[in-house]
Amino acid sequence: MAQRLEAMLTVALEPVSAAELADVLATTTDVVQNELETLRAEYEVERRGFTVVELASGWALQSHPDVAEWVTRFAHRDVSHRLSSAALETLAIVAYRQPISRAQISALRGVNVDGVMRLLEQRGVQARRIPTSHAFLSPLMDGALPGFEAAVSAVRLAPAQL
């Protein structure tokens, strides 16, 4: 069961409740809770770079606080400035249709754009968030900030080949 819990927490995008994990594993919440506590203790004894934490919204696998300095350095290192085709497509949609919400971008692309938007934000391409009047709508994206303009102007399109 420990292996299955580790795998599920590794791919989870947000904390998962013990009840949800128990449902997937067809067992009780108490069994899952005990197994997660055991995993946390094992990771601590083994001095792993990650740990299992219980948050208000559920359980998550995250880096250990002792390695925070190195994780921060790794996360902020200068990586290639080339953008993927998905990132370029998202950037083009924001540039052309601004202001636009994430939900609208997702609808136009036909896929969830949360990861691409995070990547663009990490690369310094930040679109201004405009609050909407409806609580169920995500904020609109307006590409009016310098990082956005620099990224849009830096895009070089190859001539179409017929």
C-alpha positions in Angstrom: 0.0 0.0 0.0 2.9 2.4 0.7 4.1 2.2 -2.9 0.6 3.0 -4.2 0.2 5.9 -1.8 3.6 7.3 -2.8 2.7 7.0 -6.5 -0.6 8.8 -6.0 0.9 11.6 -4.0 3.6 12.0 -6.5 1.2 12.7 -9.4 -1.4 14.7 -7.4 -1.5 18.3 -8.4 -3.0 19.3 -5.0 -3.3 17.8 -1.5 -5.5 14.7 -1.4 -7.6 13.8 1.6 -7.1 10.4 3.4 -10.7 9.6 2.5 -10.1 10.1 -1.2 -7.0 7.9 -1.0 -8.9 5.3 1.0 -11.7 5.3 -1.6 -9.2 4.6 -4.5 -7.4 1.9 -2.5 -10.7 0.3 -1.3 -9.7 0.5 2.4 -10.6 2.6 5.4 -9.4 6.1 6.2 -7.7 5.0 9.4 -5.6 2.4 7.5 -4.5 5.1 5.0 -3.9 7.6 7.8 -1.6 5.1 9.6 0.2 4.2 6.5 0.9 7.9 5.7 2.2 8.5 9.2 4.5 5.5 8.8 5.8 6.8 5.5 6.5 10.2 7.0 8.4 8.6 9.9 10.4 6.4 7.5 11.3 9.4 5.3 12.5 11.3 8.4 14.7 8.4 9.6 16.1 7.9 6.1 16.7 11.7 5.9 15.0 11.8 2.5 14.8 15.0 0.5 11.1 14.9 0.6 8.4 14.3 3.2 4.7 13.5 3.5 2.8 16.4 5.0 -0.7 16.7 6.2 -2.2 20.0 5.3 -5.7 21.4 6.0 -6.8 20.2 2.6 -5.2 16.8 2.6 -1.9 15.0 2.3 0.9 16.0 0.0 4.4 14.9 -0.9 6.8 17.9 -0.8 10.5 18.7 -0.4 11.9 18.5 3.1 12.5 21.9 4.8 16.2 21.0 5.3 16.8 21.2 1.5 14.7 24.3 0.9 17.8 26.4 0.0 18.9 23.9 -2.8 15.3 23.5 -4.1 15.0 27.3 -4.3 18.3 27.6 -6.2 17.2 24.8 -8.6 13.8 26.4 -9.2 15.2 29.8 -9.9 18.1 28.8 -12.1 18.3 30.3 -15.5 16.8 27.8 -17.9 16.5 27.8 -21.6 14.5 30.8 -22.8 13.0 28.9 -25.7 9.3 28.4 -25.2 7.4 25.3 -26.2 4.8 25.4 -28.9 2.1 25.1 -26.3 3.5 28.2 -24.5 3.8 30.1 -27.7 0.3 29.2 -28.7 -1.0 30.4 -25.3 1.0 33.6 -25.5 -0.4 34.3 -28.9 -4.0 33.8 -27.7 -3.4 36.2 -24.8 -1.8 38.7 -27.1 -4.6 38.5 -29.7 -7.7 38.2 -27.4 -6.7 40.2 -24.3 -8.3 40.6 -21.9 -9.1 36.9 -21.6 -9.6 34.4 -18.8 -7.7 31.2 -18.2 -11.0 29.3 -18.8 -11.4 31.0 -22.2 -7.7 30.2 -23.1 -8.4 26.6 -22.2 -11.5 26.5 -24.3 -9.7 27.9 -27.3 -6.8 25.5 -27.0 -8.9 22.6 -26.0 -6.6 21.7 -23.1 -6.0 22.8 -19.5 -3.5 25.7 -19.6 -2.6 26.0 -15.9 0.8 24.4 -16.4 1.6 26.6 -19.4 0.5 29.7 -17.6 2.7 28.7 -14.6 5.6 28.2 -17.0 5.1 31.6 -18.6 4.9 33.2 -15.2 8.1 31.5 -14.1 9.8 32.8 -17.2 8.8 36.3 -16.3 6.0 36.6 -18.8 3.3 37.9 -16.4 -0.1 39.0 -17.6 -2.0 41.4 -15.4 -4.9 39.9 -13.6 -8.2 41.9 -13.9 -10.8 40.9 -11.3 -14.1 39.8 -12.7 -17.5 40.6 -11.4 -18.5 37.0 -11.2 -17.0 34.8 -8.5 -17.1 31.7 -10.7 -15.0 33.2 -13.4 -11.2 33.2 -13.3 -9.5 36.6 -13.5 -9.0 38.0 -17.0 -5.5 38.1 -18.4 -4.4 41.3 -19.9 -0.9 41.2 -21.5 0.0 44.8 -20.6 3.1 44.2 -18.5 6.7 44.6 -19.7 7.6 40.9 -19.4 4.7 40.0 -21.6 5.5 42.6 -24.2 9.2 41.5 -24.3 8.2 37.9 -24.8 5.7 38.7 -27.5 8.3 40.9 -29.4 11.0 38.2 -29.0 9.0 35.6 -30.8 10.4 35.0 -34.2 8.2 33.1 -36.6 9.8 31.1 -39.4 8.4 31.8 -42.8 5.8 29.3 -43.9 7.1 26.7 -46.2 4.8 25.6 -49.0 
